[in-house]
Amino acid sequence: MASSSTNTPKESVVEDCGRRRTSCGYCRSSRHNSISHGMWAHSLTVDDYQALLDRGWRRSGSFLYKPEMERTCCPSYTIRLKASDYVPSKEQLRVSRRMQRFLDGALDVKRVEVMEDPNTSTKTENHPRPMSEESQAAGNDDKDEVEKSLHYLSNKIDSVIQIFIEKGEFPSGIQLPKASVNIVSQGKRKSLANGSDDLLYSSNIAFQIAASIRRAHSCDKVGNDSNPSIVCEKENELSPKIIAEKLVASLDPTVNGLSIRACNGHINFYASSKHFSLTGSGKIASIPKKSRMEHDVGRNGLIGSQNCQVKRRKLEIRLNRSSFDPEEFALYRRYQVKVHNDKPQDVTENSYRMFLVDSPLLQVFPNGDSTVPPCGFGSFHQQYLIDGQLVAVGVIDILPKCLSSKYLFWDPDFAFLSLGKYSAFQEIGWVKENQVYCPSLQYYYLGYYIHSCSKMRYKAAYRPSELLCPLRYQWVPFDVARPLLDRRPYVVLSDASIPQKGESSLPQVTDDIMGREFDDGVQEDANDVPMLEDEETVDSESECSDDEPDLETTSCDDPEIGDVSKVLLGIKGSHVKYKDLRGAFGPEQRSYLESQLRRYRKVVGTVLSERMVYSLG
């Protein structure tokens, strides 16, 4: 045990890379206009990375970077959302319902029309999205299965109605309507009372029969004015509620996977607990052939148990520690080529590992004291599987205060499910659920919000969100920051006046407005871009000679920033404060090193500069 503890790093160790210029992954400028400060992290505690996030840092694999906001081409503001305050937009709710319909087998995949595909950066025409032959075949099979099931159930009810007519329980002299069984939507199920989660189909035939009989009796009433009580008695005996109960009593209460119940005049078909689950994992056998259906009705009018099934799918979400998985890499490569038009030869295993697999975060495992969620803290890959097929992977960091979403890649054949929005919906829900185990875990970080980049504006659709002020590191409501960002890309957000309680000077933004502005057909998963490609490290001395002032180094009036004596250094395996090592350097070395340490202290903050180890090799 002692040996393991000694070999396992317990602190954050970083190696400063100085200022960097790269080509921008957002505006795609050919010039090296993206300017940031960078560090390699050999190890990083989750508390230190949480603190770095709250100072505008992000990671790309084991590389940490922070945009120099006043100088970079696309100022990038850290954006977060308090999960308990989340108010989903109409579009986000639509995506959730669409997924549920797909799992239920009720979504006609072939007819899904998307005016602006939320998972790609280009807008599509108003026609069905091209799909693979397998997806089209699956959609057609689902539609056929559903239609067969509904037709089969309708015929069963009609058979019982015919028996009742022959027995004289229903009038024989009038034309009764044919039964129609319909799918119950997810939204309708939610609006009903508890216990309706497994409601699949319903028929209102009892109301139609009662109305037909009532109309016939109203005609007879003219000839029975002397004794109207006879007509009233007949109407009471055949109310929708009574008719539905009579029909259900003559139907088998369970039809291989479906249970049948009468409810306030409706004939409802429910998923049997033995065959179904809310995740859509149940399967229903195929519809019986017509030759067998002809013999289903017995002498007593009881419908025999027959197979009546709709093809349902199972969605499984797995949370795994970050590691290389060949299946995930194959999906990532296909996604990058199909969605982002990358060249196949450019999507290498090494670049994938450096971007989305490698992580400096030190894992923290649950300890049962309500400070760590059951999965622990660290870097994870969240897999989405439908019927065992990997369709999406979310790369996330779980930290003491937040779930930080890094990247999502998905199967292009499932673009119609808007998996970018769906995964965000799930991740926000995960934060809310795990607050029970870890009360400090309250926020969902969406990466960077870039107001000047249209494809990154969708993040503001997750409301109510906050942006991090790049100077004072205070959180500012997006509705306060937005008017300022409309005027110029770089803004000291905390300069904005925030109304006190009771004031309402902020503009009210409706779902419709948010939908038009932010759900505008752009991709919803590029939280980060690889930061290690086409980079150019800039020498600090030459950079200081630019016409623009170097705010990072000139704004050291704060004596705490300028005092680098307490910066923790790492050299040859030892950790020592700079003040204890200062005499080991010559004048020129000391001058150069102190300028680097002041810059480092400025960008990470005084507390972290004295807690993290600044590696000198």
N, C-alpha and C positions, 0 to 999 in steps of 0.2 A: 504493500500500500504506500509506504514512504517513497519508494522509487517512482511509482506512477505519479504521485503528487509532485515530485521534484521535476519530472520531465514534462509535465503539463503546464503551459504558460497560464499565468493567472492575471496578467496585466496586458494593457494595450501597448504594442510596439509598432511605431510608424517610422517611415523613412521619407523625409521631405523631398519633393521633386521640383519645388519652386513653381513659377508661373509657366503656363503652357499655352501655346496657340495651336488650334486645330481647325480643320474645315468643319463647318457646322452641320450636324445631322438633322437640323430642323429646317433652316432656311436654305440649305444646300448651296451656300455660297462657295464659289471656287477659291476664294481667298481664305487665309487662315484668320478668320474674324472671331472665332469662338475662343474666348480667353478665360482661363480658369486656374485655380491653384490646385495642385495635385499632391497626393501622398500615397505611397505604398503602405499597406497595413499588413505586417507580418502576423499580428494577432490583434484582436479587438474585442473588448468586453461589450456585452449588450447594453450596459448602462452608458458606456462612453459613446457607442454608436448612436444611442438615443439622443445624447447631448449634442452630437455632431449634426444629426438631422435637424435639431432645433436651432442650429446655426447655419442652415442652408446647405449642408453637405449631402452627398449621395455616394453610393458605391457602384462600381462596375466590376464585378468579380471581387478581387482583393485591392482594386485601385479606388481611392477616395478622391473626389473632386468637388470643388465649390466654385461656381461661376463668379467672376469679378463683375458684379452686376452693372457698375457704372461704365464699363468698358466693352463688355461682350456684345456681340451682334444681336443675340436673342436673350434678354434678361429672363432668368428662370426663377420663379417664386415657389418655394415649398408650399404645398397645399394640403390641408387636412380637413377631416370631418369628424365631429363627435358622433359616434355611432348611435347613441341613445336619442340624439336629436334628429336623426336622418328622416327626411320626408321624401319618399320616392316620387318621381314625376310620373305622369301618365304613360310616357313611353317606357320607362323602366318597369312599371307594373305590367305593361303589355308584353314585354319580353319575358317576364316570369310566367305569365299566363300561356304564352306561346310554347314555352318549354314544357309546361304541364300538359298541354294538349298533345304535344308531340309524344310525350311519354305515355299518355292515355291511349294513343293510337287514333286520336280524333283530329289531328292536323293533316290537312290535305297538302302535303309537301309540294306537289307539282304546281299547285295554284297559289303558293305563297308569292305575292307580288310586292316588291320593295321599290318604292320610288327612289329612295336614297339609302343604299346599303350601309348600315352603321358599322360594318367591319372592314370597309375598304376606303381608300382615299379618293375613289372616283365614283361619280354618280351613274346609276344605271337607268335604262329606259323603262317605261311602264309595261313590262312584260315579265313572265316568269324567269327567275334567275336560272342560267344554265347550270345543270347538275350532272353528276356522273350518272352513267347508266344504272349503277347499283342503287343510287339514291332514288332515281326515278322509279325503278322497279319496286323498291321498298315502299315508296309513297303510294303507288298504284295498288300494291298488295294490301296495305293498310286500309285504303279506301274501300276496296272490295270486301274485306273482312267485316268492316263496320257496317256497310250497307247490307250485307247478308245477314248479319246479326239482328239489325233493326227490322228487316223484312221478316225474318223468322219469328221474332217475338210478336210482331204485329199479327202474323197469321195465327199464332197460338191464341191470342185474345179473340180474334174473329171467330175461331172455332168454338170457343166457349159461348160467345154471344149467339151463334147459330143454334147451339144446343138449348140455350135459355128460350129462344124464340120457339123452337119445336116443343118445348115443355110448357109453353104458355106463360112463362115468367116475364117475358118481354112481349109487347104487342106484336102481332104478326101482320097487322094490316098497314103498317107504316114502314117507310124505308129508313133503316138505321145506318149511320155512317160507318165507314171502315175504320178500324183502329190504326193509329199511327204512333209508333214509339220513337222518341227523339233523344239525342244526347243532351245531358245536362252539363252546361258549361261550368268551368271552375269558379267563375265569379258568382254564378247562381248558387253553387254549393256553399260558398262562403257566406252568402246572405241568409241562408236557411239556419235552422236551429242546430245545436250541437248534435252530432251523430250523423250528419249528412255528408261527411268527408268521403264516404265510400259510395255515394249515390252516383250511378253511371247513366241510367236511362230513366225516362218517365213518359207516361201516356196520360192524356187528359180525356180519353174516350168516354169516361163516365159522365163528364160534363156535357159532352155532345149528345150522348144517349138521353140524358135527363132532359136536355133542351128539346130534342125531337119529340119525346113523349109528352112534354108539357105543351108543345104547340098542338099536338094531336088532341090532347085533352081539352085545350082551350076551344077547339072547334066543337068538341062534344058538349061543352058546357052550355052552349046555346040550347041544346035539346034536353038539358038536365037542370033547368033553372028551378024546378020544383024540389030538387034534392041536391044542392051544390056540395053537401058534405061528402058525397060519394067521390066527386072529382078531387077534393082536397085530400081525402084519405089515400087515393091512388098516387097523388103527387108526393105525399110524405113518404110513402113506401118506396118510391123510386127516386130519391134524392141522389145527387152525385156521390155522396159519401156512402150511401147504402149500396148503390150499384157497384162502386169500386170494391167494396168489401165482398160482395157476392162473386164478382169475377175472380178476385184473388183467392177466394175460398175454393174455387174450382180449378185453380192453377196449382201446379206443384210448387210448394213454398221455396224449393231450391232447384234451380235448373243448372246443374253442373257448373258451379262457379258463380252463380247469381242467386241471390235471395230476393223474393218478391213480397212487397208489403203495400197495403193500402194506406194512404195518408191524406186525409181531408179531401177525398174525391179523386186523388191522383193514384195511378198504379206505378209504383216505383220499383226499379231493379237496382239492387245493391251488390257491390263486390263482396264475395264471401271472404271472411278473414283467413280461411285456409288457403285461398288461391291468390289473394291480392295483398298489396301493401301500398301505402301512400307514395312510395317511390316509383311505383309503376312496375314492380317486379313480377306481378302475377301474369299468368298466361291462361288463355281460354282456348279450349280445343276447337277444332273446326266445326262448321255448321253441318248438321246431318243432311244426308241426301233426301231429295223430295220423296223418293219411294218409301223411306222410313217415316217421314212426316205424316203420310196418309194414314198411318196406323197408330198415331199417338193418342187419339181420343178414345177413352174407354167408355163402358156403358154408363158410368156415373158422371161422365163429362170431365174427369180429372185428366189434366195434361201430364203425360209422363215425363220423367227427367230425360232431357236430351242435351247434347252439347251445343252451347251457344256462347261463342267466345269472340273477343276483340283482341287483336295483337297489341299487348302492352310492352313497354320497354322499361328496363331498369337503369336508373342513373345512380352511379356510385362515385363518391368524392373521397379520395384518399390523400392524407397528408403525410408526406415522407420527408425525412431529412435530406438536405441537398446532397446529391451524388450523381455520378454519370449513369445514365440509363440509355442503352442503344435505341430502345423504342421511342423514348422522348426525343433523342437527337434526330431520328428519322422524321418524326413529326415536325420538329423545328426546321429542318432543312426544307421539307416540302412547303411549309408555311412561308419561309423567307423567299423561296423561289416563286411560288404562286401569288402571294399577296404583295410582297415588296419588290418583286421582279429582280431579286438577286441572281447572279450567275451561279449555277450549281457548284462550280469549282471554287467559288469564293466562300462558300458556306462549309468551313472545315470543322472537324471535331475539336481541334485545338482552340479555334476562335470561340466555339460554343462553350467549351469548358471555361475559358478565361472570362467570358461574359456572364454566363448564367449558372455555372456549377461551382466554380471556386468561390470560397467565402472565408474571410478572416474571423468571422464571429465565433467566439468561444461558446460552445453549447452549454446551456443550463438545463438541468433535468428537474422534474417536479419533486418537491420535498414535502408536500402535504401541509404546508403552513399558510396557505391562502395568499402566497406571494408569487406563485408560478402556475400557469395553466397546465392542464394534464399533459399537453404535448411538449412542454418546456419552452425555452427561448432559443432562438438561433435562426438559421436559414433553412427554408423548406421549399419543396416542390409539391404543389397541390394538383393532383391529377383528377380529371373528369373523364369517366368512362361510361359509355352507353352500351348496354348489353355486352360488357367486357371489352369493347373497343375504345382505345384511347383517343379522345376527340379534342382535348385541350389540356394545357399545363400552365398553371399560374406560379410564377416564381416570387416568393414573398419572404420577408423577414418578420419574425414575431419578437417584439421587444417589450420591455416593461410597461410602456405606455401606449403601444400601438401595434397594429399590423401594418407594415409598410409594403405596399404593392410595387413590385419592380418591373415585371414583364409578364405578358401572356402570349402564348402561341397556340394556334388551333388548327383543326383539320378544315381546309378550304371547302370540302364537300358539305360541311355543316354550317356554312356562313349564314344560312337563313335563320339560325337560332340566335344570332347576335351574341355570341359567347363572350365578347368583351364586356358587354353590359351585364350579362347574366353572372359572370364570375365576380364582378364588383358587388353585385347584389348579395351574392353568397358570402363574400369576404366581410362585408359590413355586418351581415347577420352573425357571422362567426365571432366577431368582436363582441357583439351584444350578448351572445350566449356565454362567452367565457369570462365576462365580468364577474360572474358568480364565483369563479375560482380565483380570479386575480382582479380585485377592485381597481387597481391602478391602470389596467388595460382598458382604455376608453376611446382611443382614436383610430381612425383609418387614414393613413397617409397615401396619397395618390401620386406621389413623385413631384414633378415640377409642373407648374402651370405657366404657360407661355402665352401671354395675351397677344403678342405680335405674330404668333404662329397659329393659323386657323385649325390645324389638325390636332392641336393640344387644348383647344378651348372647351372641348366636351367635358373636361373634368369639373368645370364650374356647374354642370348640370346636377351634380351630386350635392344636395343642399341640406342644411346651411353650411357652407364651407368657410374656411379662414385661410388667409395668405400670410406668410411670414415677412415681416418688415426686414429688408436686407441690411439695415444700418443698426437698428436698436433691438432686433430679434424679438419683437412683440408680435402677437397674432392679431390680425385685423380682419373683421368680417369682409367677405368678398363684395357684398353690396356697397360697402364703404369704399373699397379699393377700386372697384370697376370704373367709376367716372374719372378717376385719376389716370388709370391705365389707358383709357380712351384717348387721353391727350398726349401721352408720351410713354415709351416702353419702360424707362427706368424711373421709379418713383420711390421716395422714402415714405412708405405707407403709413408709418406711425405719425407723420405730420398731419394726417387727415383728422379733422375734428369728429369725434365719435359722440353721438347724442347720449345724454344721460337717460336714466330710467324715466319713462313717461313721455319722452319726446319721440316723435315719429317722422323725422325729416327724411328718412331713407325712402327711396322709391319702392313701391310694391311691385314685385315681379311675379307674374302669374306663370303657371305651368305651360300655357300656350306660348308665351313669349320665350321662356327658357327653352322650350322644345324647338322653336324655330331657330334660335341663335346657336344652341349648343349641340343638338342632335342633328347635325347638318351633313350626315353622310360621310364622316371621316372616321378613320380607324380609332378603336377604343382600347388599344392595348399597348401602344408604344410609350409606356411610362418612362423608360430610359432608352438611350442609344449607346452602343459600344463607345467607350471613351479612350481606347488604346490604339485606334487606327489613325494613320496619317497625322501623327502628333509632332509638334515641334516645340521642344523645351526652350524657353527664352531666358537668356542670361539676365539676371536682375539688374546689373549695372547698365547694360545697353538699354534695357527697358526704361530705366529712369531718365534717359536722355530724350524720350519722346516729347512731343509738344504737349500732350495731355499730361496733367499732373498725376503722379502715382499716389492715389489716395491710400492704398494699402500701407505704404511706408511713410508717407508724410504726415498722416494723421495719428502720430504717436505722442500727442501732447499729454495724454493720460500717463501719469508716472508709473502706474501699474503695468501698462503695456510696454513702456520703455525699459522697465526693470526686468532683465532676463536672468537675473541671478538664481531664481528659483526653478527655472526650466529643468526638467528631469532629463538627463542625457543617458544614453546607453552606449557603452564602448567596451568591446572585447568581453561581453557577457556581464559586465558590471553596470550598476545603475547609480548615478551620482548627480547631484545638482551642479549646475554650471558654475556657481560661485566657488565650489570646491575644486574645480578643474581649470579655472580661468588662468592660473599661473602657468599651466603647461603649454600655453600657446604663445607664439611670438606676436608682436604688435599687428602685423598685417593679417595673420591668421585670425587673431582675436577680433579685429575690426570686421573682417568678412563674416565670421561666424556669428557675431552679435547682430549684424544686419539681417542675417537669415533667421535668427531666433526671434527678433522683433517681428518680422513678417509672420513667422509661424505662430507666435503668441497672439498676434492680431487676428489671424483667421480662425484659430481654434478656441480662443478665449483664454483668460488667465487660469481658470480652474483646471481645464483639460491640459494646458501646457505643463502644469505642475503634477499632473496625475498620469498622463500617458508618457511613454518612454520615447524620446526623440533619438532615433538610432544614428550613431556616427560610424557604424560598421563594427 
